[in-house]
Amino acid sequence: MEHDGLKKLSDYLDGLVGGTCALPFERMRELTGRVLPEAAASSAWWTDPDGWQAWPGSHACASAGWRVESVHAAARLVRLERLAGDAPVD
């Protein structure tokens, strides 16, 4: 995955206001330039060190101060939660 795509994902998350974000898989693809693997349709992939943690986009989310709250495989989206202390100040 190109560094530019990871920066786009990180910048997108940095620009969000609020404590949660529902991020469709397709939007992740648009931002990063990479399709999530088919395994991402399984909730287990997002907590498996060989899955989500190995996908470079996970590090972009974490570095922007977000973690996975829940996965909605049928809707093909992930709900992210902003880590405490990382909320933007207006």
N, C-alpha and C positions, 0 to 999 in steps of 0.2 A: 504494500500500500504506500502510495506516495505521501511524503511528509506534508505536502500542501493540503491533501484531503483531511489529514488528522488535524491540522491547524484550523481548517474550516469547521470541523465538528466542534473543536474546543472553543473557537470564537463564537459559534452559534450558541453553545451552552452558556458561555460567559455572558452573553447578551440577554439571556432570559431573566425575567423578573418572577419571583415566587419560589416556592419550595419544592414544587414537583413539575414534571414535564412528561407528557406522553409522546414518545418518539417512535413513529412508524418505522419499520425496517426499511421501507422504500426511501424515507427521508435520510436515514443513515447512509444508504447507498448514494443518494444524490450528493451528500456532503463529502463523503470519503472517496467516492469513485469506485467503491468495491461492494459487491453483493455479499450480504451475510450468508454463511454456509447454510445448507438445508437443515443442519442440526440446530440452528437457532430457533426453529419452530418448536423445539422442546424446552420447557422451563429448566430442565436439568443442565442444558448447555450453558446457561447464564451463570451457574454457580460452580461449574466444573472447571478446575484449574487448567485442564487441557482444552477447554472450549473458550468461553467468554474471556477469561483472563489471558489466554494466549492470542486473542484477536487484538491487533494494534489499536482498534477503536476504543477498547475498554480503558486503555491507559490515557487516551485523550479525555474520556469522560471523567476518570478519576482525577486527572491533573486539573480539570476545570472545576473540581469540587463536587462531583455527582457520584451516586452509587445506584445500583439497580434495586428498585423497591419491589417490582413485580413484573411478570411477563405475561402477556396475553397472546398466546401462540395462535389461536384461531383468528384474531384480529391482526396478527403480525405487527405487534407493537410492544415496546418495552416502556414501563413507567420508571422514570428516574427520580431520585430524591436528592435534593441539595444537602450536602453535609453541613452540620451546624457550624456557624462561623464563616461560611463562604457566601452568604447572601450579599448581593450588591447593595451598596449604600446609596440612597437617592440624594 
